[in-house]
Amino acid sequence: MPSPSPVRVARGRLAAMVRHHPDDGAAVAEARRTLRVARLEQHIRRSVDAAPPLTVAQRDQLALLLRPEVGGPDVAA
């Protein structure tokens, strides 16, 4: 039996958190964030797999999108 995808795992954890701990706002928010990250990772992986091979410069350019700007607002929250 194949292991479940990270998106399915995150979705299940969020559902359990909402069902069993609905008053724990911070934990529910973190579970939602984890699900969003899993979905984003899945989308990026599928896009990269479907695209032609990237050059080093193209990979560096795309990686800049994921790095916060130095001195800019912190988008990690």
Buried (B, 14 or more C-beta within 10 A) or exposed (E): EEEEEBBEBBBEBBEEBBEEEEEEEEBBEBBBBBBEEBBEEEEEEEEEEEEEEEEEEEEEEEEEEEEEEEEEEEEEE
